[in-house]
Amino acid sequence: MKPQAQTRDCYRHFLPITTRWMDNDVYGHVNNVVYYSYFDTVVNRYLIERGVLDIEAGDTIGLVIETQCNYFASLSFPETVVAGLRVARLGNSSVRYEVGLFREGDDSAAAQGHFVHVYVDRQTRRPVALPEPLRKALEPLLVVAADR
């Protein structure tokens, strides 16, 4: 089944991201690898701002084990991209984040995808249960399949 672009109302949190000149490729649009950078930006900023991710000294870190993105329309500098964020699954030690990237003012996603973090002990790199503060920070983003 061919993926369909979703709308803003499918997401729970939004972050405007300013594109940069260097984001464009020789074809005049944002290079596909940069979309994943936008995914990382919206997720990690959300976690840092809620005090549940200490990138320098936290005991628990998230490792990406899966990524995917579908592209529907090109983005380019100097547009502002609005990243929509939701959580599709909260497991014992993993989270599936889903992100929609929208042109400022557009209702349909120019791109959308997901990545899965497995949360691990920083030192041993062994999976750990999601810390309760992290779980509580993510619960407002949780959507069920019918919401998507």
C-alpha positions in Angstrom: 0.0 0.0 0.0 1.4 3.4 -1.0 2.0 5.7 1.9 -0.2 8.8 2.1 0.9 12.2 3.4 -0.6 12.9 6.8 -1.9 16.1 8.2 -0.8 18.3 11.1 -3.7 17.1 13.3 -2.1 13.7 13.4 0.8 15.0 15.5 1.0 16.2 19.2 4.0 18.5 19.3 5.5 20.9 16.8 8.9 22.6 16.4 9.8 25.1 13.6 13.2 24.4 12.1 15.0 26.9 10.0 16.6 25.4 6.9 20.2 26.3 6.1 21.9 27.0 2.8 24.0 23.9 3.3 20.9 21.7 3.7 20.2 22.1 -0.1 21.8 19.7 -2.5 22.8 20.3 -6.2 19.2 19.7 -7.3 18.1 22.7 -5.2 16.2 21.0 -2.5 17.0 19.7 1.0 19.1 16.5 0.7 17.4 13.4 1.9 19.9 12.8 4.7 19.1 16.1 6.2 15.5 15.0 6.9 16.8 12.5 9.4 18.7 15.4 11.1 15.3 17.2 11.4 13.9 14.0 13.0 16.7 13.9 15.6 16.3 17.6 16.3 12.6 17.5 17.1 12.9 14.4 19.3 16.0 15.4 21.2 15.0 19.0 21.8 11.6 17.8 23.1 13.4 15.4 25.6 16.1 17.9 26.6 13.5 20.7 27.2 11.5 18.4 29.5 14.6 17.4 31.5 14.6 13.7 30.6 17.7 13.6 28.3 21.1 14.6 29.6 23.3 14.2 26.5 26.5 14.6 28.5 26.0 12.7 31.7 22.7 10.8 31.7 22.7 7.2 32.8 20.3 6.2 30.1 20.6 7.0 26.4 18.6 6.1 23.3 20.2 4.3 20.4 18.5 4.3 17.0 17.8 0.8 15.8 15.4 1.5 12.9 14.6 4.5 10.6 12.3 5.1 7.7 11.1 8.1 5.7 8.6 8.7 2.9 9.0 11.8 0.7 5.9 13.6 -0.8 7.1 17.1 -1.7 10.5 18.7 -1.7 11.7 21.2 0.9 14.3 23.8 0.2 16.3 26.7 1.7 15.2 29.3 2.9 11.9 27.7 4.0 11.0 27.1 7.6 10.1 23.4 8.2 7.7 22.6 11.0 8.4 19.2 12.5 5.4 17.4 14.0 6.1 14.7 16.6 4.1 11.9 18.1 4.9 8.6 19.8 3.3 5.5 18.2 4.6 2.9 20.7 6.0 3.0 24.3 7.6 -0.3 25.1 9.5 -1.5 28.1 12.8 -0.3 26.8 12.0 1.2 23.3 10.0 4.0 21.8 8.8 4.5 18.2 8.8 8.2 17.4 7.0 9.3 14.3 7.7 12.7 12.6 6.0 14.7 9.9 7.8 17.5 8.2 5.6 20.4 6.9 6.3 23.5 5.0 5.3 26.4 7.1 1.6 26.9 6.5 1.0 23.6 4.8 -1.4 21.1 6.3 0.0 18.0 4.5 3.4 16.5 5.3 6.1 17.0 2.7 7.8 14.0 4.4 7.1 11.7 7.2 8.8 8.8 8.9 9.8 7.2 12.1 12.7 6.0 14.1 12.9 3.6 17.0 15.1 4.2 20.1 16.1 1.4 22.4 17.1 2.9 25.7 20.3 1.5 27.2 22.6 2.0 30.1 25.3 4.5 28.9 28.1 2.4 30.2 27.1 -1.2 29.5 24.9 -0.4 26.4 22.5 -3.0 27.6 18.7 -2.3 27.4 17.0 -0.8 30.4 13.4 -0.1 31.3 12.3 3.4 30.3 12.9 5.7 33.3 9.6 6.9 34.7 10.3 10.6 34.1 10.9 9.8 30.4 7.8 7.7 30.1 5.7 10.5 31.7 7.2 13.0 29.3 6.3 10.9 26.3 2.8 9.9 27.3 1.2 13.2 26.0 2.7 12.4 22.6 1.2 8.9 22.4 -1.3 8.2 19.7 -3.2 5.0 18.9 -3.4 3.6 15.4 -6.9 5.1 14.9 -5.5 8.6 15.6 -2.9 8.3 12.8 
